[in-house]
Amino acid sequence: MKAEIITIGDELLIGQVVDTNSAWMAERLNEAGIELYQITSVHDDREHILKALDEAFSRADIVLTTGGLGPTKDDITKHVMCEYFGTTLVEDPRVREHIHELYKERPDVLNRLTATQWFVPESAKILTNRVGSAPIMVFEKAVDGEGKKLLVAMPGVPHEMKIAMTEQVLPYLRLKAKGERREARDIVHRTILVHGIPESKLAILIEDWENALPAYIHLAYLPKDGIIRLRLSSYGEATEKEVQSYIDSLLLLISDYILANEDISLEALVGRLLKQHKMTIATAESCTGGRLAAALNAQSGSSAYYMGSVVAYDNRIKEQVLGVAHDTLVEYGAVSEQTVREMAEGVRTLMNTDYAIATSGIAGPTGGTKDKPVGTVWIAWATPTGTEARCFHFGVAREREQITMRAVNEALVRLVECLKSNV
């Protein structure tokens, strides 16, 4: 089965809201064996929505929409759906009862606009939105020679959409497919996390292997901030065992550059290793401004290994809190091997941790010199066996955000290496 997603809302097209729904939905659909063919974003505009629906149904078996189901005038999705499917709005007592129960402790919410939410398209099957007032609507569309196709309209609020998909939509789609004897395809994805080699050099290294792949197995390169994810995919034409056999041969070719043989974030990998080794970590940050701490703190349960951070942007903080010697700063400057070493050792002592990482650099776009251009970053790792420092040059990235995120990733990559070798 193929699916398409249509996200509805002006806010998506002017950049006011980032569409995180589609990425989450795509993962869940793949897990369910439903191939996602296309994602489209449209305005809160009747003509735009109608055209998008026609185009999506010409390609997909299932169309999922999010957004535009609220009670205000700018939310027109429900009315456009009625027009598209040739139906009218009718009062649904079950939805009315649900909304009254949902807002029983907030009577101010139960007004004439909220009351419009329990009017639903007569021809739609209504699924319960447990945490919101906008019901989930399922429509069937008969297509000559192709049987019946489905449209599922869901709220655009992320937490409502996720609960709707998990509790109602995916179980409904599985049941529907089973009843029509339409098997979901075995979609297989395998991902390897790679670091320490440019994308072009990696492509040359595995060129013969890649050329030998069968047409039904696809390789994708996904580079970001110094990390490359290599993903091998098959949409119903290869078994997991066959895909894994190609992964195994690839691993032999790129063994020097592998961080993980799975699709995992760098911060999740670090957290797992720290927990496994029962080790703790702290950070002292200058140019990364707390982003390293945020990465370490991103995982549930991080309190087991992440003790804290000092964001020491001013030299006085480096001296007074981290214990960096005044003479070190005068002689070598804040962006230097000597300073980051003392920062890492200082925060490790301050927070009594097994590991510590320190960063200091010039993230730009100003502040660079001939000797220390924008993108120069020193990183130090204080470990149970000693302290190591390295200088990186991320000037090719140019953008401040890219430079800081490259620094965060390099800091975490080396920590992974240390933890794997138990240094």
C-alpha positions, 0 to 999 in steps of 0.5 A, a space after each residue: 500500500 502507498 500513502 501520501 500526507 497532506 499538511 494543511 495550514 498557512 503557518 506551514 508555508 510561511 515558516 511560522 510552524 515547522 512540519 514535524 508531524 510528517 517525519 513522525 508519521 513517515 516512521 510509523 507508516 514504514 513500521 506498519 509496512 505502508 510506503 509513503 510516496 509524497 508529502 504535500 503542504 497546502 494553504 488554508 484554501 479551498 482550491 488548493 486543498 481540492 487539487 491536492 486531494 485529487 493529485 494524492 488519490 491519483 497516486 496513493 491508496 491512503 491519503 492522510 491529512 493534518 490540520 484545519 480542523 479547529 472551530 475558527 473561520 480559518 479552519 476550513 478542512 472539514 467543510 472542504 472534505 464535505 464538498 469533495 465527498 459530496 456530503 453534509 455536516 450532521 450532529 454526532 451525539 457521541 462526539 458532543 458527549 466526548 467534548 462535554 466530558 473533555 471540558 467538564 472542568 473548563 466550562 468557558 471552553 464550551 461555547 458556540 464555536 466549540 459546539 461546531 466541533 460535534 458536527 461531522 461529515 455524514 458519510 465519514 466514519 468517526 474515530 475518537 480523538 481522546 485528547 482533543 475536540 476535533 474528531 478523526 474522520 475517515 472517508 472512502 473514495 471509489 476509484 474505477 479499477 482500483 477499488 476503494 481508497 481511504 482518506 483520514 483527516 486528523 488534527 494538526 496539533 502534534 500530540 493529538 496527531 500522535 495519539 490519533 495515529 497510535 490509538 486509532 488510525 494505524 489499528 484501523 488501517 491494519 484492520 481494513 487491509 486485512 479485511 480487504 486481503 491487501 497485505 502491507 509490504 515488508 519495508 526494510 531499512 538498515 542504517 549505518 552511522 559513519 564519521 571521519 570520511 568525506 561523503 565523496 571519498 566514501 562514495 568512491 570507497 564503496 563504488 563497486 559495492 554500490 554498483 553491484 546492488 540489485 535495482 530493488 535495493 536502494 542506497 542513500 547518503 544522508 550527511 549532516 554536521 560531519 556525520 553521514 548516515 548510510 541507509 539501505 532500503 527495500 520496499 517489499 522486494 527484498 527480505 530482511 536477510 537479503 538486505 542484511 547480507 549487503 550490510 554485512 559486506 558493506 561493514 567490511 569496507 568501511 570498518 574504520 569509519 563506523 560509529 554505529 550499525 543502527 539508526 541512532 542519534 549520536 547523543 543516544 549512543 553516548 547515553 547508552 555507552 555511559 550507562 553501560 560503563 556506569 560513567 558520568 560526564 560534565 561539560 565546560 562550554 564556550 563557543 558551543 554555548 550549552 548545545 553540548 549540554 543540551 545534546 547530553 541532556 536530550 535522552 530520557 534517563 540522562 540524570 544517570 550519567 550527565 552531571 551538569 555544565 558550565 557555560 563559561 563564555 567570559 574569561 572571568 568565569 573560566 578563571 573563577 569557576 573552572 580554575 583556568 589560570 590567568 597566565 594561561 589566558 594571557 599567554 595563549 588566549 581563550 581559544 587554545 589547547 592549554 585553555 580547553 585542557 584546563 577547562 575540561 580538567 576544571 569541570 571534571 574536578 568541580 563536578 566529580 565526574 569520570 569524563 569531561 568535555 570542554 569547547 572553546 572556539 570562534 563561531 563567527 561570523 566575526 572575531 576571527 584572526 589570521 592565526 585563528 580564523 572563524 571556525 577554529 575550535 579547540 575541544 578537550 576530553 578529560 578522561 580517567 586516564 588523562 586529557 586529550 585536546 584537538 584543534 578543528 577548522 570548521 571554517 568551510 561551514 561558515 554559518 555559526 550554527 553549523 560550526 557549533 553543531 560540528 563542534 558538538 558532534 566532534 566532541 561526542 564522536 571522540 567520547 564514543 571512541 573513548 567509551 568503546 575503548 574504555 579510555 
